[in-house]
Amino acid sequence: MRLIVGLGNPGPRYARNRHNIGFLAIDEIARVHRAGPWRKKFQGEIAEVALGPERAILLKPQTFMNESGRSVAEAQRFYKIALADVIVLHDELDLAPAKVRVKLGGGNAGHNGLRSITAQCGNDYRRVRLGIGHPGDKALVHAYVLNDFGKGESAWVDDLDRAVADNIPLLAAGEDASFQNKVHLAMAGRGWDDVKAVNARD
């Protein structure tokens, strides 16, 4: 059993924010793999899904980003899922737009959702870093992540979410490098190998 978590803020106001790319990816995983219906549980929304031979629980915490760990910890305890089998999809400022990297543990790089999960659950879970780029000035970061993706970004965001969804069974099977490589090849094939970050004021 895997627990696959998408990070974001709940409600229509935040739906297409850059900070919500984790929610967008989880929704696409649910759609592509025909997950069961979403249910309210563990201070979040959950759905069950089969990813090849692996079963997984998809989770979208509804606690707002800064308290994501409370929802994740409840679900992890209920299903008795090892921390190494918890996979968290989140926005990554320090990664170019449309890029994906997978890592186990490590620092939280100022991401409040990761900080909350680490505080509640421990640090050794897998992170799927979904690159959104950096606005170039630390003072612009808050506005940048809480602004919607621009019209020019929507195409690569949708393609990235689909590439993640198509290849998520590899990640569920523990084949992190293969997952990362397949997503990279899918994005390069669509011409998204050199996307620039959009200024926060756009």
PyMOL commands that set and color helices and strands:
alter all, ss='L'
color gray80, all
select helices_A, chain A and resi 12-14+18-32+65-79+83-85+112-121+138-145+154-172+176-189
alter helices_A, ss='H'
color red, helices_A
select strands_A, chain A and resi 2-6+39-41+44-51+54-61+86-92+100-104+126-131
alter strands_A, ss='S'
color yellow, strands_A
deselect
rebuild
show_as cartoon
